[in-house]
């Protein structure tokens, strides 16, 4: 794949003064998605957690002499640190201005270079400031470019993020709204936001001691709109909003004030106006920023920028036991993802095995509905044999869909388990592929057995991890670990194919060893075994007559070196 273009002075100012500061406030790392016609900055579209943002530019707005080619239909995408990108852009601009050379231009391109202290080349987004007398290069590290499958997934998420709410209201002053949100953050963490078809925007924060709210009325409305009933004129703002929701002329969602404050940082991009809307059934809160062609009131269709805020369903469920010490996180359980389905074991069996504390809590919806987001998650978990996952620091809360004891239709019921981050997915992969790593911890002796399949999977996983690792030192550690696994795989492959291995020029052949029977009813087995004492390694077969059951067993007698072994 290839990408090369030149940045114009206007595009440098557009990114440096407006968009990159705004994007940096939303998140440190974003995806840069390049197509034949557009350059798009994307936040959180693949993770689904946090504020999602999409800043899209037509290629002519940012670049000239734009050239791109790839095997993915002319599409390239990669993760990049926004702060590093901004720093490189500023540095290149400074050199360009100091050169006093009218021919100086900033070229941007994708390259592969060999980082210091590394043996493998890594991808970079390079800024080259070229003039008649000098050229200065700035390399910004990026992740490994996304595969075709990942790009298709990114494009699908981008298409889904383009869905517009049926009703949009224009916020007259973003600075005023930001000041209000900053004050509300001192009251609570959750904000109830309602938008009516009459052009009303209602904000409210409630705690056990106080309720504080504000309302913007008679705002400009785009899309579906209605005239306010005359009888609502003398009612309070909360009452008017509640009646509008009951009539189907308003939508209400609960969002995190931190997310809303983060989205308001987009005013650094200097939009000409902003619109707020709620997608059907309260799926998310959408903020759309509009830009005008300079000197006119016409929309600049070459630039688009919008954010999507996840909504919270707080207060919709009951948790038992009520007197349990679950911590403050139990007040806001936000589902971030649904892991892959479990093909061989029910999720309940897997979690009951790996969760050290067993069932932490039971959770049931307060009301029965087949249209709520919680009901959709519940149905998906039952249908696809999945769990719903919420992250809490270094642990994960897995919600397992269960049948309710009340036997009420459209009633969601879950059991909650807490496990270490990534442990459930690791177990699921090994169970689904039947490639469990075997670990025995016998006092100060650690025994680890791997098959060809488990070694290949570990190598593939580490290679993918290297692709997204930006720290050269950590990348070198990962490369060393891959080298150890590759050496083990080479030795196991020799054993499987030839019944012998060559180590340091020395040939070791299999020796038949009798295995004592477990009881009088069992027959004695004879296994083909190779013992490599210098490597603390044993090669054998689970079933002596089937070569595919060959395993490589590592024996460590010093737990201080166990960090070199794979974590199963």
Secondary structure, 3 states (H helix, E strand, C coil): CEEEEEECHHHHHHHHHHHHHHHHHHCCEEEEEECCCEEEEEECCCCCCCCEEEEEEEHHHHEEEEEEECCCCCCEEEEEEHHHHHHHHHHHHHHHHHCCCCCCEEEEEEEEEECCCCCCEEEEEEEEEECCCCEEEEEEEECCCCCHHHHHHHHHHHHHCCCCCCEEEEECCHHHHHHHHHHHCCCCCEEEEEEECCCCEEEEEECCCCEEEEEECCCCEEECCCCCCHHHCCCCHHHHHHHHHHCCCEEEEEEEHHHHHHHHHHHHHCCCEEEEEECHHHCEEEEEEECECCCCCCECCCEEEEEEEECECCCCEEEECCCCCCCHHHHCCCCCEECCCCCCCCHHHHHHHHCCCCCCEEEEECCCCCCCHHHHHHHHHHHHCCCEEEEECCEEEEEEECCCCCCCCCCCEEEEEEEECCHHHHHHHHHHHCCCCEEEEECCEEEEEECHHHHHHHHHHHHHHHHCCCCHHHHHHHHHHHHHHHHHHHHHHHHHHHCEEEECCEEEECEEEEECCCCCCCCCEEEEEEEEHHHCEEEEECCCCCHHHEEEEEEECCHHHHHHCCCC
